[in-house]
Amino acid sequence: MNDRVYYFIKPYDESLPMPPQESFAQILNEAYLHPFNWKARTTRKSFWWSTLINLILGILCVILGFYAFNQSINPGIRIIDGVVAVIAYLWLFLAGLGQTIRRLHDVGYSGYWYWAAFTGYGAMFLFYLELQPSVQRQVKWGKYFFSTQDYPAGHKKTVPVPTIGQILKEHFFDCFKWNARSTRTSFWVGTAINQVTLGISTLFIYAFSAFFTIIPGWRQMPQAIAIFFLCFLVLLLIILIWSFLAQLGHSVRRLHDAGFNGGWWWLCIIPYVGDLLLAFLLFHPTVDADNKWNKYLFDSEDRIR
């Protein structure tokens, strides 16, 4: 096994088979003729070549779309150009989605991690995974398209896999348990849920602000209603504070799991680049060994990621 320490992109283990080399034609075939085949894996080379091609074709589709709305050309041609541009852009999206899911499979993650792209840190984590090399072991999501090559079954993971209930408990109800560690899965799922909670709470606060700004005569509302609104606002503030503490505790445990002291959390106060530096540490994989910060808050018999 390759046990070398790495800090961003994991090196290949040269004692194991390397991922297959695909031709340019095979990359195009995989990306654009198999957008709905998600039960497979794709190499890093195939993913990034198809991403570059998608970018170029996407720009051409945008240009074609602008041309379709040019008033100086025939209306019939405008409609045809617009339809072609929409269909092409939709197909590019589906091709990119398929490649992303297969790339996640190739690094040992479920395709459902694609949804991480809709959160702040999650999008950065997804980018981090897409940069990683192929895991040199079998995965449960199939093989490569144009190769019969397969990897050894691999060793059993010693990192527990949390359930959603365990993640929720750890994130929101174990805020002050810092002398522990937290898996990468637990942290990023908890972070996504935390962002949704913060977003909803912030929207409620904005709604209250708009209510007191727009509605005339709110000062004359019945005292009972005013007290209710005040209590609800206090509750929202408590939720915001609790969400911050929950995220802080989970971040400290995740740093411990990656082999770093929780004090590195203070990187986030550095203007502009602090969050990026902290995210870099939080992306780091689990150190698969005991450390001085105790164990996980949960455990599981299922040890594979």
Secondary structure, DSSP 8 states (H G I E B T S, - for coil): ------SSS----TTS-------HHHHHHHHHH-TT--SS---HHHHHHHHHHHHHHHHHHHHHHHHHT-TTS-HHHHHHHHHHHHHHHHHHHHHHHHHHHHHHHHTT--GGGGGGGGSHHHHHHHHHHHHS---SS--TT---TT------------S----HHHHHHHHHH-TT--SSB--HHHHHHHHHHHHHHHHHHHHHHHHHHHHHHHSTTGGGS-HHHHHHHHHHHHHHHHHHHHHHHHHHHHHHHHHHHTT--GGGGGGGGSTTTHHHHHHHHHTS----S--TT--BS---S----
